[in-house]
């Protein structure tokens, strides 16, 4: 112990004591710089793993939810009461379509759409399939649906009275049909009579998952209203707000528009799988961070214990010279906090540096089928959320503080005489 | 695994059979049942008659007519063949009842049509089912026929543009080849249909083309005979052209026309209560 780092100006005056502890802690931190560097890299990698993995998971959840919402519910939907149990053409929204439009406009809800959504059978010469037929007003639907308009082969619907139909690329394959050919849509009108009509395929859309391409077909709302003989009525209205995590304002605004006779639901109710998923994920992130920290804390505590053991005589000396036990405690805690803060900084920088180049998406098309089963698309966009970063850093600092208390406490409780005379 | 609970509830819960059979076949079968009511020659000028007139006349002849027929249906596949016996009654173009009488396994299975609506009855389940739209395109009794469009028999006039492309005389009778092009919004999947119609309203051949105008399936009249005082196609075969060695054949064994049929014959009660 030749290079004992004694403060240059030891003073018993309390006024100087505040910077003494950080100074001692800082110097002690770099006394065994190899050990410190190893510990820093462990913390750095750990924190990086926390943030990076969280960003990936959040990205995946985000995509699933975005797909889920865009494929159906918007942020909230208006339905007749029995529609969810029986999506039947008899379950029409009692308010006429034009009145709905008026309501939304006066309530200053900007993004909304009304649709007819019914089960139907689509047939070509060779195949037929069960699909969900969506009668839409393309102008209103533009910002809501899952259709990638730039990718539509040929054209999308042009107006609510468009006589054509747009189907998914996958469905077109299955039906062995193509743009320009005719298919037949068969459904049921409110009198339970068969309503069918030929449509010319005017475009093919592609979506993130094949499931969507196979399930939905789009036709003009007015054309479908005529086909199904439902006049100026629709089966659902959809409203969209800004953030899918915050549906309450738009939900409340919509609910205020309607009295009895319809059910207004949030997307989390309509798609409870995703709604639950979103809630579970926030808890999952915390658990993930804590698990990583637990692994880290063993290293941290071990380092601190070692640092204390090495310095028993020195601590004894400082105590003998009149340093208060609380100062010893503070000194060790500060040392551990410095270690953690530097480690966190490294970890955060690593995480930013590794996520930034991946912002444009990670191509997972090799496992696309599996991802699709989970409802996720084959491109993963990591999502760095400030809440998650703050969460990881706070958890590490708070738990790190508690973890360092025990070795620090032990160090401050040494008897000076015993400590000084302790053989190495 | 179903992704969205909502989505699964929107989807019709039926297994959609892949059927490569003859979709319009039901109508063809039905047309054949209906058109056998004619069987006589009528005055017309073969050079100026239009396709519209020919088809209208053939269909009009059946208006108000009743028929009762016994026929067999043979479903032929490369590895197996099955023959069933059926008993059918029709009244006009609105009402029909078709019931299996053999083999014992199928006996009692029956289909009822009232206007556009259809029901099936299965004695084993003792259930009558109103056919939902989603089942209409399924194969009927495993044959090359499907339920589709049984419910409409005059759609040749409504949904197609008809043109005579060929007139010729065979054995002293005029035979017209009529090409039927579906209108744009017609609930018809075919690119076109081709009908070979003899002047006495016997359809000799009906071919269904896909939208690339390749023939997909064909209903052929193999025998023309006389039953119940009428001359009509007594043996007809539906052939999917893209599947060799597949066909369904109808063979009329007995027929009677313009007999008094009671209203109650075409009811759900009668659907259930017929000979088992």
Interface residues (C-beta under 8 A of the other chain):
Chain A: X68 X71 X72 X73 X84 X85 X87 X117 X119 X121 X123 X124 X125 X126 X127 X128 X129 X130 X132 X163 X177 X181 X182 X183 X184 X185 X186 X187 X188 X192 X193 X194 X195 X196 X197 X198 X199 X200 X211 X215 X270 X271 X272 X273 X274 X373 X375
Chain B: X1 X3 X4 X5 X6 X7 X9 X10 X11 X12 X14 X16 X18 X19 X20 X23 X116 X117 X130 X132 X133 X134 X136 X137 X151 X182 X183 X184 X185 X186 X187 X188 X189 X190 X191 X208 X210 X211 X216
